[in-house]
């Protein structure tokens, strides 16, 4: 089967075996005391029928206090798939996620409200009029369907982007809760041949979204073999609460048999302990509670362990993605997912900086290098995010593509073989017999193979100013001038005819 390579890492182990077991036991204790609060009647019924202790909690409204014994987790882990295939319009872009193999894929994410537009303004030096500088300035704007289409087209041509989650919220006046799902999925699938993930705005649109996917994949059976889309549901509201809307979405997707990321995003210092042991124990319990529910209700449905732990700034309680603790939290969560043999989704590559630049690159590369080394299967937030996931910058996404290329190179497998060792020994002996003892002649083959990282593609030509953002803008504009990889015309027309609610501006 064709699929994207991603990068297979030798996982960094932040936790030793004893520490993993202690966090597992702590999570099991949390699931029994205090347990989870469930704001979903059907979910409470499923838990009770499966053997959990379920008690009404009228002080919370229509809610139930649920205590989940470890036996239910053990049973769930026997039915949950350890391997999930995420399809794509182009079968070569499929993703194979195996709970036992640390193959890392990088993608977008966050669904920000704002896009950061970059303008290049020319300035003249006051005392040297012949000296000019082109300096970027920035302006925020609300995201639209047109922007989402362009970003998907951009993502199609960023070679290190492996999957696509819409990184901007569509806020056109015509977009409503009733038609948002079909429009956001169509805008993505019509402009990118890679795998598309998204959350559901209105569960009543699930059937229309699936109909769209069936038409694109070539029918119901073809879609089962090649699920071109999957879903995300942040089932847990931290601390330890299963919300009604997200639980409804998860159970509906489970019933249809589509892969879904079961996500939780507690904030250390506000909705979870700020201590790493505490936040990891809590988020692990939160995700496992939803995974147990998914397998009670629909045994065998494909789910992905979605850990997005962050740290709070204690002065204003905003998220801190640039803090080193963010990477530490995520690495520990990846290890917990692997402990259960579960496909895993994690986060890296966000900067708290408001604009592209040195700070943004440092913060992004810190978590990119660190978290990817732990071996999560889906690493989202990896392209273009600034200002605590509040803003998406296309130029930053172009820069991140280059940065992630470096990371994929750093963690690529060496594959030491007897043949390769012998070839290198021959070269060393030949060079040592030569009068100059230089390896340049033998380096050419490797240089032309494309295996080596040659140079930073956005390096400045001028010594007196940084042209990185300007060159990223040029590359973005070059990509957007390429022909879009639209759906085949007959498929596109069928989607537009049979799926209600798609706006005229997308026709």
C-alpha positions as CSV (number, residue, x, y, z in Angstrom):
1,X,0.0,0.0,0.0
2,X,1.2,3.5,-0.9
3,X,1.6,5.9,2.0
4,X,3.6,8.9,3.2
5,X,6.9,8.0,4.8
6,X,6.8,10.6,7.6
7,X,9.8,10.0,9.8
8,X,10.4,7.0,12.0
9,X,12.3,8.0,15.2
10,X,14.2,6.2,17.9
11,X,11.9,7.5,20.7
12,X,13.3,9.7,23.5
13,X,12.1,8.3,26.8
14,X,11.3,11.0,29.3
15,X,9.7,8.5,31.7
16,X,11.3,5.2,32.7
17,X,9.2,2.1,33.1
18,X,8.6,2.6,36.8
19,X,7.4,6.2,36.3
20,X,5.0,5.2,33.5
21,X,3.4,2.6,35.8
22,X,3.1,5.2,38.6
23,X,1.4,7.7,36.3
24,X,-0.9,4.9,35.0
25,X,-1.9,4.0,38.5
26,X,-2.4,7.6,39.4
27,X,-4.8,7.9,36.4
28,X,-6.6,4.8,37.4
29,X,-7.1,6.3,40.9
30,X,-8.3,9.5,39.4
31,X,-10.9,7.6,37.3
32,X,-12.2,6.1,40.6
33,X,-11.8,9.1,42.9
34,X,-13.0,11.7,42.1
35,X,-14.0,10.0,38.8
36,X,-15.4,12.0,35.8
37,X,-18.5,14.2,35.5
38,X,-20.6,13.2,32.5
39,X,-23.0,15.7,31.0
40,X,-24.5,13.2,28.5
41,X,-27.4,10.9,29.4
42,X,-26.6,8.2,26.9
43,X,-23.0,8.1,27.9
44,X,-23.9,7.7,31.5
45,X,-26.2,4.9,30.6
46,X,-23.4,3.2,28.6
47,X,-21.0,3.5,31.6
48,X,-23.6,2.1,34.0
49,X,-24.5,-0.9,31.8
50,X,-20.8,-1.7,31.4
51,X,-20.2,-1.8,35.2
52,X,-19.1,1.7,36.2
53,X,-20.5,3.3,39.3
54,X,-22.9,6.0,38.1
55,X,-24.6,8.5,40.4
56,X,-26.7,11.5,39.5
57,X,-25.1,14.8,40.2
58,X,-28.0,17.3,40.4
59,X,-25.7,20.0,41.7
60,X,-24.1,20.0,38.2
61,X,-27.4,20.2,36.3
62,X,-28.2,17.2,34.2
63,X,-25.0,15.3,35.0
64,X,-23.7,12.1,36.5
65,X,-20.7,11.3,38.5
66,X,-19.0,8.3,37.0
67,X,-16.3,6.1,38.6
68,X,-14.5,3.9,36.0
69,X,-12.8,0.8,37.2
70,X,-9.5,-0.3,35.6
71,X,-11.2,-3.5,34.3
72,X,-13.2,-1.4,31.9
73,X,-10.0,0.1,30.5
74,X,-8.5,-3.3,30.1
75,X,-11.6,-4.4,28.2
76,X,-11.5,-1.3,26.0
77,X,-7.8,-1.8,25.1
78,X,-8.7,-5.3,23.8
79,X,-11.1,-3.9,21.2
80,X,-9.6,-0.5,20.2
81,X,-7.6,-0.8,17.0
82,X,-3.9,-0.4,17.4
83,X,-3.4,0.5,13.8
84,X,-5.3,3.2,11.8
85,X,-5.1,4.1,8.2
86,X,-6.0,7.7,7.3
87,X,-6.7,8.0,3.6
88,X,-6.2,10.8,1.1
89,X,-7.4,11.9,-2.4
90,X,-4.0,10.9,-3.6
91,X,-3.4,7.4,-2.2
92,X,0.3,8.2,-2.0
93,X,-0.6,10.7,0.7
94,X,-2.2,8.1,3.0
95,X,-1.0,7.9,6.6
96,X,-0.4,4.6,8.4
97,X,-0.5,5.0,12.2
98,X,0.6,2.1,14.2
99,X,0.5,2.3,18.0
100,X,3.7,0.2,18.1
101,X,5.8,2.1,15.6
102,X,6.9,5.8,16.3
103,X,6.3,7.1,12.7
104,X,5.8,10.9,13.0
105,X,3.6,13.0,10.6
106,X,3.5,16.8,10.7
107,X,0.3,18.8,10.1
108,X,-1.5,22.1,10.6
109,X,-4.1,22.9,13.2
110,X,-5.9,25.1,15.7
111,X,-8.6,26.8,13.6
112,X,-7.5,30.4,14.5
113,X,-9.8,33.4,14.1
114,X,-7.1,35.6,12.5
115,X,-4.8,35.5,9.5
116,X,-1.6,37.7,9.7
117,X,-1.1,39.4,6.4
118,X,2.4,40.4,5.5
119,X,3.2,43.5,3.6
120,X,6.7,44.5,2.4
121,X,7.3,48.2,2.7
122,X,10.4,50.0,1.3
123,X,12.2,52.5,3.6
124,X,14.9,55.0,2.7
125,X,17.8,55.7,5.0
126,X,17.5,59.4,6.0
127,X,21.1,60.3,5.8
128,X,21.9,57.9,2.9
129,X,19.0,58.2,0.4
130,X,20.7,55.6,-1.9
131,X,20.3,53.0,0.9
132,X,16.9,51.3,1.1
133,X,15.5,48.5,3.1
134,X,12.4,46.4,2.5
135,X,10.8,45.6,5.9
136,X,7.8,43.5,6.7
137,X,4.7,45.0,8.4
138,X,1.7,43.0,9.5
139,X,-2.0,43.3,9.6
140,X,-4.6,41.0,11.1
141,X,-7.8,40.0,9.3
142,X,-10.6,37.6,10.0
143,X,-10.4,34.3,8.1
144,X,-12.8,33.4,5.2
145,X,-13.6,30.5,2.9
146,X,-11.3,32.1,0.3
147,X,-8.5,32.2,2.7
148,X,-9.1,28.5,3.7
149,X,-9.0,27.5,0.0
150,X,-5.7,29.3,-0.5
151,X,-4.2,27.8,2.7
152,X,-5.2,24.3,1.5
153,X,-3.5,25.0,-1.8
154,X,-0.4,26.2,0.0
155,X,-0.4,23.1,2.1
156,X,-0.7,20.9,-0.9
157,X,2.7,22.3,-2.1
158,X,4.5,22.3,1.3
159,X,6.3,19.0,0.9
160,X,6.9,18.4,4.6
161,X,3.2,18.9,5.5
162,X,1.7,15.4,5.9
163,X,-1.9,16.1,6.8
164,X,-4.3,19.1,6.9
165,X,-6.4,20.6,9.7
166,X,-7.9,23.9,8.7
167,X,-5.8,26.5,10.5
168,X,-8.3,29.3,10.2
169,X,-12.0,29.6,11.2
170,X,-14.3,30.6,8.3
171,X,-16.2,33.7,9.2
172,X,-18.0,34.7,6.0
173,X,-21.4,36.3,6.7
174,X,-23.1,33.4,4.8
175,X,-21.5,30.7,7.0
176,X,-23.8,29.4,9.7
177,X,-23.7,26.6,12.2
178,X,-26.0,24.6,9.8
179,X,-23.7,24.9,6.7
180,X,-20.3,25.3,8.2
181,X,-19.3,21.7,8.2
182,X,-20.0,21.0,4.5
183,X,-18.3,24.2,3.5
184,X,-15.1,23.8,5.5
185,X,-14.7,20.1,4.4
186,X,-15.3,20.9,0.8
187,X,-13.0,23.9,0.8
188,X,-10.2,21.6,2.1
189,X,-10.9,18.5,0.0
190,X,-11.3,20.5,-3.2
191,X,-7.8,22.1,-2.8
192,X,-5.5,19.5,-1.2
193,X,-4.9,15.8,-1.9
194,X,-3.6,15.1,1.6
195,X,-5.6,13.7,4.5
196,X,-8.1,16.2,6.0
197,X,-9.1,16.3,9.7
198,X,-11.6,18.6,11.3
199,X,-14.1,18.9,14.2
200,X,-17.8,18.9,13.7
201,X,-19.7,22.1,14.3
202,X,-23.2,20.5,14.0
203,X,-23.5,16.7,14.3
204,X,-26.6,16.9,12.1
205,X,-24.3,17.6,9.2
206,X,-22.3,14.4,9.7
207,X,-24.2,12.4,7.1
208,X,-23.8,15.2,4.5
209,X,-20.0,15.3,5.2
210,X,-19.8,11.5,4.8
211,X,-21.8,11.7,1.6
212,X,-19.3,14.2,0.3
213,X,-16.4,11.8,1.2
214,X,-18.1,8.9,-0.4
215,X,-18.4,10.7,-3.7
216,X,-14.8,11.8,-3.6
217,X,-13.5,8.4,-2.6
218,X,-15.6,6.6,-5.2
219,X,-18.3,5.0,-3.1
220,X,-19.0,3.6,0.4
221,X,-16.7,0.6,0.1
222,X,-13.9,2.7,-1.4
223,X,-14.2,5.2,1.4
224,X,-13.8,2.4,4.0
225,X,-10.6,1.4,2.3
226,X,-9.4,5.0,1.9
227,X,-11.0,7.3,4.5
228,X,-10.1,10.7,3.0
229,X,-11.2,12.5,6.1
230,X,-11.4,12.0,9.8
231,X,-12.6,13.9,12.8
232,X,-11.5,15.5,16.0
233,X,-13.5,15.9,19.2
234,X,-12.3,17.6,22.4
235,X,-14.6,15.3,24.5
236,X,-13.2,16.4,27.8
237,X,-13.6,19.8,29.4
238,X,-10.8,19.9,31.9
239,X,-10.8,19.1,34.7
240,X,-12.5,15.6,34.2
241,X,-15.8,16.5,32.6
242,X,-17.3,14.9,29.5
243,X,-19.3,17.5,27.7
244,X,-22.7,16.9,26.0
245,X,-21.9,18.3,22.6
246,X,-18.5,16.8,22.1
247,X,-19.5,13.5,23.5
248,X,-22.5,13.4,21.1
249,X,-20.1,14.1,18.2
250,X,-17.7,11.4,19.2
251,X,-20.4,8.8,19.6
252,X,-21.9,9.7,16.3
253,X,-18.5,9.4,14.5
254,X,-17.8,6.1,16.4
255,X,-21.0,4.6,15.2
256,X,-20.2,5.5,11.6
257,X,-16.8,3.8,12.0
258,X,-14.6,6.8,11.0
259,X,-11.3,7.5,12.8
260,X,-11.6,10.3,15.4
261,X,-9.0,12.0,17.6
262,X,-10.2,12.0,21.2
263,X,-8.6,15.2,22.4
264,X,-8.1,16.9,25.7
265,X,-6.3,20.2,26.4
266,X,-5.9,21.0,30.1
267,X,-4.0,24.1,31.1
268,X,-1.4,23.5,33.8
269,X,-2.0,26.0,36.5
270,X,-5.7,26.6,35.8
271,X,-7.6,23.5,34.6
272,X,-4.9,21.0,35.7
273,X,-2.0,20.8,38.1
274,X,1.0,22.9,37.0
275,X,3.2,20.0,38.1
276,X,4.1,17.7,35.1
277,X,3.2,14.5,37.1
278,X,-0.2,16.0,37.9
279,X,-1.2,17.3,34.5
280,X,0.0,14.1,32.7
281,X,-1.9,11.9,35.2
282,X,-5.1,14.0,34.7
283,X,-5.0,14.3,30.9
284,X,-4.3,10.6,30.7
285,X,-7.4,9.9,32.8
286,X,-9.5,12.3,30.7
287,X,-8.5,10.8,27.4
288,X,-8.8,7.2,28.6
289,X,-12.3,7.8,30.0
290,X,-13.5,8.9,26.5
291,X,-11.7,6.0,24.9
292,X,-13.4,3.6,27.3
293,X,-16.8,5.1,26.4
294,X,-16.1,4.8,22.7
295,X,-15.4,1.1,23.0
296,X,-18.3,0.4,25.3
297,X,-20.7,2.0,22.9
298,X,-19.1,0.9,19.6
299,X,-16.4,-1.9,20.2
300,X,-13.7,-1.8,17.6
301,X,-14.2,1.8,16.4
302,X,-11.0,3.6,15.5
303,X,-9.9,6.3,17.9
304,X,-6.6,8.3,18.4
305,X,-5.2,9.3,21.8
306,X,-5.2,13.1,21.5
307,X,-3.0,14.9,24.1
308,X,-2.7,18.7,23.9
309,X,-1.5,19.7,27.4
310,X,-0.4,23.4,27.8
311,X,0.9,25.6,30.6
312,X,-0.8,28.7,31.9
313,X,0.9,32.1,32.3
314,X,0.2,32.9,35.9
315,X,-0.2,36.6,35.3
316,X,-3.1,36.4,32.8
317,X,-3.9,32.7,32.5
318,X,-3.1,32.7,28.7
319,X,-1.5,29.5,27.2
320,X,2.3,29.3,27.1
321,X,3.3,27.2,24.1
322,X,6.9,28.6,24.1
323,X,7.6,27.4,27.6
324,X,9.9,24.3,27.8
325,X,7.3,22.7,30.0
326,X,5.0,22.5,27.0
327,X,7.4,20.1,25.4
328,X,7.9,18.1,28.5
329,X,4.1,17.6,29.1
330,X,3.7,16.5,25.5
331,X,6.6,14.0,25.5
332,X,5.3,12.3,28.6
333,X,1.8,12.0,27.1
334,X,3.2,10.4,24.0
335,X,4.9,7.8,26.2
336,X,1.6,7.1,28.0
337,X,-0.2,6.5,24.6
338,X,2.6,4.1,23.5
339,X,2.3,2.3,26.9
340,X,-1.3,1.4,25.9
341,X,-0.3,0.7,22.3
342,X,-2.6,3.5,21.0
343,X,-2.3,5.7,17.9
344,X,-1.3,9.2,19.2
345,X,-1.9,12.8,18.3
346,X,0.2,15.5,19.9
347,X,1.3,19.2,19.5
348,X,4.4,21.2,18.7
349,X,5.6,24.2,16.7
350,X,3.6,27.0,18.2
351,X,5.1,30.3,19.2
352,X,3.8,32.9,21.6
353,X,5.4,35.6,19.5
354,X,2.9,37.8,17.6
355,X,5.0,38.0,14.3
356,X,7.5,35.8,12.4
357,X,11.1,36.3,13.5
358,X,13.9,35.0,15.7
359,X,11.7,34.4,18.8
360,X,9.1,32.6,16.8
361,X,11.7,30.3,15.2
362,X,13.4,29.5,18.5
363,X,10.2,28.6,20.3
364,X,8.9,26.6,17.4
365,X,12.1,24.6,16.8
366,X,12.4,23.9,20.5
367,X,9.1,22.0,20.6
368,X,9.4,20.6,17.1
369,X,12.7,19.0,17.8
370,X,11.8,17.9,21.3
371,X,8.3,16.5,20.9
372,X,8.9,14.9,17.5
373,X,11.7,12.9,19.1
374,X,9.2,11.3,21.4
375,X,7.5,9.7,18.5
376,X,3.9,10.9,18.3
377,X,2.1,9.8,15.1
378,X,0.2,13.0,14.3
379,X,2.0,16.2,15.3
380,X,-0.4,19.1,14.7
381,X,0.0,22.9,15.2
382,X,3.2,22.5,13.2
383,X,2.7,25.1,10.5
384,X,2.2,28.8,10.7
385,X,0.8,29.3,14.2
386,X,1.7,32.4,16.2
387,X,0.4,34.3,19.3
388,X,-0.7,31.2,21.3
389,X,-2.6,29.6,18.4
390,X,-4.7,32.8,17.9
391,X,-3.1,33.7,14.6
392,X,-2.1,31.9,11.4
393,X,0.6,33.4,9.2
394,X,1.1,31.9,5.7
395,X,4.7,33.1,5.5
396,X,5.4,31.5,8.8
397,X,3.9,28.2,7.4
398,X,6.4,28.4,4.5
399,X,9.3,28.9,7.0
400,X,8.0,26.1,9.1
401,X,8.0,23.8,6.1
402,X,11.8,24.4,5.8
403,X,12.3,23.9,9.6
404,X,10.4,20.6,9.6
405,X,12.5,19.5,6.6
406,X,15.5,19.9,8.8
407,X,13.9,17.9,11.6
408,X,12.9,15.1,9.3
409,X,16.5,15.0,8.2
410,X,17.8,15.0,11.8
411,X,15.6,12.0,12.7
412,X,15.9,10.1,9.4
413,X,17.0,6.5,9.8
414,X,20.7,5.9,9.2
415,X,20.3,2.3,8.0
416,X,23.8,1.0,8.6
417,X,24.5,-2.1,6.3
418,X,27.6,-4.1,5.7
419,X,27.5,-2.9,2.0
420,X,27.4,0.8,3.0
421,X,30.2,0.3,5.6
422,X,32.4,-1.4,3.0
423,X,31.7,1.3,0.4
424,X,32.9,4.0,2.9
425,X,36.0,2.0,3.9
426,X,37.0,1.8,0.2
427,X,36.5,5.6,-0.2
428,X,38.6,6.3,2.9
429,X,41.4,4.1,1.7
430,X,41.4,5.6,-1.8
431,X,41.5,9.2,-0.4
432,X,44.4,8.3,2.0
433,X,46.4,7.0,-1.0
434,X,45.8,10.2,-3.0
435,X,48.2,13.2,-2.8
436,X,45.6,15.7,-1.6
437,X,43.5,13.6,0.8
438,X,40.3,15.4,-0.1
439,X,36.8,13.7,-0.3
440,X,35.2,16.2,-2.7
441,X,35.3,13.9,-5.7
442,X,33.4,11.2,-3.8
443,X,30.9,13.6,-2.3
444,X,29.3,14.5,-5.6
445,X,27.1,11.4,-5.8
446,X,25.7,12.1,-2.4
447,X,25.2,15.8,-3.2
448,X,23.2,14.9,-6.3
449,X,21.1,12.3,-4.6
450,X,19.0,14.8,-2.8
451,X,19.7,13.2,0.6
452,X,21.7,16.1,2.0
453,X,20.3,19.3,3.3
454,X,22.1,21.8,1.1
455,X,21.3,25.3,2.4
456,X,18.6,27.3,4.2
457,X,16.3,28.3,1.4
458,X,15.5,31.7,2.9
459,X,19.0,32.9,3.6
460,X,19.5,36.6,3.1
461,X,21.6,37.8,0.1
462,X,22.3,41.1,1.9
463,X,24.6,41.4,4.9
464,X,22.8,44.6,6.2
465,X,19.3,43.2,6.7
466,X,17.3,40.0,7.2
467,X,15.4,39.0,4.1
468,X,13.9,35.8,5.5
469,X,10.3,36.9,5.7
470,X,10.5,38.7,2.3
471,X,11.7,35.5,0.7
472,X,9.0,33.4,2.4
473,X,6.4,35.8,1.0
474,X,7.9,35.3,-2.5
475,X,7.7,31.6,-2.1
476,X,4.1,31.7,-0.8
477,X,3.1,33.8,-3.8
478,X,4.9,31.4,-6.2
479,X,3.0,28.5,-4.8
480,X,-0.4,30.2,-5.0
481,X,0.3,31.0,-8.7
482,X,0.5,27.2,-9.4
483,X,-2.5,25.4,-10.7
484,X,-4.8,24.2,-8.0
485,X,-5.3,20.4,-7.7
486,X,-9.1,20.6,-7.8
487,X,-11.3,17.6,-7.6
488,X,-12.1,16.0,-11.0
489,X,-14.8,18.0,-12.7
490,X,-17.4,15.1,-12.7
491,X,-16.7,14.4,-9.0
492,X,-16.8,18.1,-8.1
493,X,-20.2,18.6,-9.9
494,X,-21.6,15.5,-8.2
495,X,-20.7,16.8,-4.7
496,X,-22.2,20.2,-5.5
497,X,-25.4,18.6,-6.8
498,X,-25.9,16.1,-4.0
499,X,-24.5,17.7,-0.9
500,X,-26.8,20.5,0.4
501,X,-25.5,23.8,1.9
502,X,-22.3,24.4,-0.1
503,X,-22.1,28.1,-0.8
504,X,-22.2,29.5,-4.3
505,X,-18.8,31.1,-3.9
506,X,-17.2,27.6,-3.8
507,X,-18.9,26.5,-7.0
